């Protein structure tokens, strides 16, 4: 059975496949930050281990929304940890994430997150 062509303005099934910009950004991230690893087959969920200056090992989970890179990634620290760039839900609040635009590079944002967590001492009363 064949179906009629899609009306103008609707993407064809082939056109709605994975965004090549997402693949390029993930490939770049994995090449530039070798400790980062994908957690699922489509590489929309990744994990980055980060050791803080205090010696604590953190797992940062990177979630890429369906519309990435048009929408920002979400970076979450999976352990309870107090830090100026982490909100009460564990989400990293970096300027590049708060003021995201598609020209930002995922690898650069992840390296910035890594630097922020490594270089900034945690406040007194760290969880």
N, C-alpha and C positions, 0 to 999 in steps of 0.2 A: 504494500500500500504506500502510495506516495502522498506527501502533504503539499499544500500550496506554498509558494514562497512566503517568507515572513513579510508583513507589511513594512513599509519604509519607517525607519526610526527604531525598530526592534532589532536587537543584536541576534545574529544567527548563533546557533549552539557553538560553532567553531570559534566565533568571535568572543564568546563569553568564557573562554578557557582561562587558564592561569595568566596573570599579568607578567609579561617578560621583565618589567621593571622590578617586580618583587623578586624574581629569580636572580636577577643581576645583583640586587642589593644583598640578598642572603649569601650568594656565592662570594661576594666581596667581604662580607662580615666573616664568614668561615675561613677565608684566606688570611685576613688581617688580624683576626683574634682566634688563634687556633684552639684555645681552651674552650671556646663556645661550641656547643654541640646541639644538633637538632633532636627533638624528642618525639617528632612524628614524621610520617612519610612525606607529607606535603611541605614540611619545613616552615610551618606557621607558628610553631611553638619550639623555642630554643631555651637552653640553659647555659648560664655562665657562672662558673665558680669564682668567687672573689675572696681573697684573704685580706682582712683588714689589718691596719697597722698594729692593732692589739693582738693579732694572731687568730682572730675568729674567722672561721670559714663560713661564708654565706653562699647561698644559691640564688642567683637572680634569674627569674623566669621572664623571657621575652616573648610576648604574644603579638603576632602580626594580624591586624584585622583584615577582613575580606577585601576592603578597599585600600589597603596599604599599597603604595606609598602616599596615596591621597589623604589618608588618615594616619595619625601617629601610632607607633608601636606602644605597647603597654609594658613597662618594666616593673616587676614586683619582686621584692626580697621575700623569700619564703619563710625565713625565720623571724621571730620577734627581734627587732633591733632598732634602737633609737639613733637617729642621725638627722642632721638638718635638712637633707634632701629626701627623706622618707616620710610620707604622711602616715596617719594612724592606721591605714589599711595596708601598709607595706609598699605602696606605689611610690616609685621614684618621681620626684617633681623637679625635673631639670628644665631650664629655660628652653632648650631645643624641643622638648616634648610639649611644653605649655604653649609655645608659639610655633608649632609645627607647620612646615610647608613641604610639598613634595620634593623640593630640591635638597632637603637635608639628607645626609648619608647615614644609613643605619649603623655602619661600622664606626663612624665618628661619634655618634650618640652613645653607643655601647662603650666605647673607649672613655668618653667623658664620664659616664656612670661609674665605670671601673675606677677611674682616677678620683672621683668624688668620694667613693666608698673607701678607697685605700688611703688617700691623703688627708682627709679631714678627720680629726679625732672625734670620737663619739662623746656626747655630753655626759656629765656625771649622772650616775643612775642608769647606766646602760642595762638593757634587759638581757 
